[in-house]
Amino acid sequence: MKYYSLNQKAPVVDFKEATIRGLAPDKGLYFPEQIPELEKEFIQNINNYSDEEIAFKVIHPYVGDVIPENELRKIVEETINFEIPLLKVTENIFSLELFHGPTMAFKDVGARFMSRCLGYFVKNNNQKVTVLVATSGDTGGAVANGFYNVDGVEVVILYPSGKVSMVQEKQLTTLGNNIHALEINGNFDDCQQMVKQAFADEDLNKKLFLTSANSINVARWLPQQFYYFFAWKQWQDKENPPVISVPSGNFGNICAGMLAHFSGMPVDLFIAACNANNVVPEFLKTENYQPKKAVATISNAMDVGDPSNFVRILELFHHRFLDLKNKLISYSISDDETRQTMKEVFQEENYLTDPHGAVGYFALNEYLKKHPEQKGIFLETAHPVKFYDVVEPVIQQAVPVPDSLQPILKKDKKSISMDAGFENLKEFMMDR
Ligand SMILES: *Cc1c(COP(=O)(O)O)cnc(C)c1O
């Protein structure tokens, strides 16, 4: 498989180079030259395949021969060595739980896959690779965990001070060793801006071998297709494909779902469930894409004012607005609606969502109210305990802390405080 830059001004590259570079030299996102078509037999009889086999079949054409088959199978197995169950919440609403990985959010899948691929690629390099990443909350923990102690890789994580939950902060600031956390006085967009400038900076790129681990990296983006196929495997009513509601911020996850669909996975409709950051819902109404400053919400991992991956969705639909509108609708949901949803679903269905999952649930429910004959899935993208400070006052109960989380909560935070602005980041990186 070859990848081209969406800015069209850079050479095509293979999976290895796309993974190592992150962003193309012309600052465009990489996009696969072809979308693989999976056999009908596989889609129809997906229940006969193990999760490992499904994941391997899906990702293999994207990786090509830059990783040997046995090595890739091993990477895939390690990536998905936790459950991804589909649970029935109401008669027509199902939850795909993506939070059973080590940092309890779906980003574990992409981060684990990418760290292992990059680890494989740099094994025989004598230059260290520095992974530079901005996080709105969950990416940082997943990347820190995925790359912790991977030889030859240093990780620098930028996160907005005071805008991530306590659990999220612990997950990205307590590991130490090759993981460095920069606490930025600003919002997520400031962090992302600093990272973008770093990749464009000549001095830095001369000194360091920089790569990104944001969802723009193909090695993080593409494996997210796995859980859509796992959902399909668990979907009972194969005659009636699901509506899928995806809590969306940077739009990497939903874009991977759409890719899975283009490869043959049946999906009736995608819903991009957004919080108050409503650039995409507005775009689908007006056909006018207007980036905005991110506003802070209780579903903080989706506080993105200019979603990077949306251009990939446009590319997938060849920039045909009407085709896109046939497959994608979008809602913007307020914090009050999110809280109300968490409360109602907990009281009436005895199911506890996190704020992001609640946004997905609300959007799906809105749609199903008008289409009662259909059934849908919302992605429960994080464990509620990651956001217990939001969840507990709403349900007026404590959220039990899973055992796996206890050790990290006892550790001390180690971060480096920094004002927003690229110059500060540059100074820090040049001194390393
Ligand atoms: C990152 C994240 C999202 C948003 O996913 P995108 O791929 O950026 O759209 C939603 N929910 C949670 C819990 C997340 O961590």
The ligand as a Tripos MOL2 file, in Angstrom:
@<TRIPOS>MOLECULE
LIG
   15    15     1     0     0
SMALL
NO_CHARGES

@<TRIPOS>ATOM
      1 C1        -10.2340   10.9130   21.8340 C.3       1 LIG1
      2 C2        -11.5780   10.6380   22.4030 C.ar      1 LIG1
      3 C3        -12.7380   10.9200   21.6710 C.ar      1 LIG1
      4 C4        -12.6950   11.5660   20.3150 C.3       1 LIG1
      5 O1        -12.1560   10.7290   19.3370 O.3       1 LIG1
      6 P1        -11.6510   11.3540   17.9400 P.3       1 LIG1
      7 O2        -11.0480   10.2180   17.2180 O.co2     1 LIG1
      8 O3        -10.6720   12.4130   18.2890 O.co2     1 LIG1
      9 O4        -12.8460   11.9190   17.2710 O.co2     1 LIG1
     10 C5        -13.9510   10.5700   22.2300 C.ar      1 LIG1
     11 N1        -14.0330   10.0320   23.4510 N.ar      1 LIG1
     12 C6        -12.9480    9.7650   24.1980 C.ar      1 LIG1
     13 C7        -13.1180    9.1820   25.5510 C.3       1 LIG1
     14 C8        -11.6840   10.0490   23.6920 C.ar      1 LIG1
     15 O5        -10.6070    9.7930   24.4270 O.3       1 LIG1
@<TRIPOS>BOND
     1     1     2 1
     2     2     3 ar
     3     2    14 ar
     4     3     4 1
     5     3    10 ar
     6     4     5 1
     7     5     6 1
     8     6     7 2
     9     6     8 1
    10     6     9 1
    11    10    11 ar
    12    11    12 ar
    13    12    13 1
    14    12    14 ar
    15    14    15 1
@<TRIPOS>SUBSTRUCTURE
     1 LIG1         1 GROUP 0 **** ****
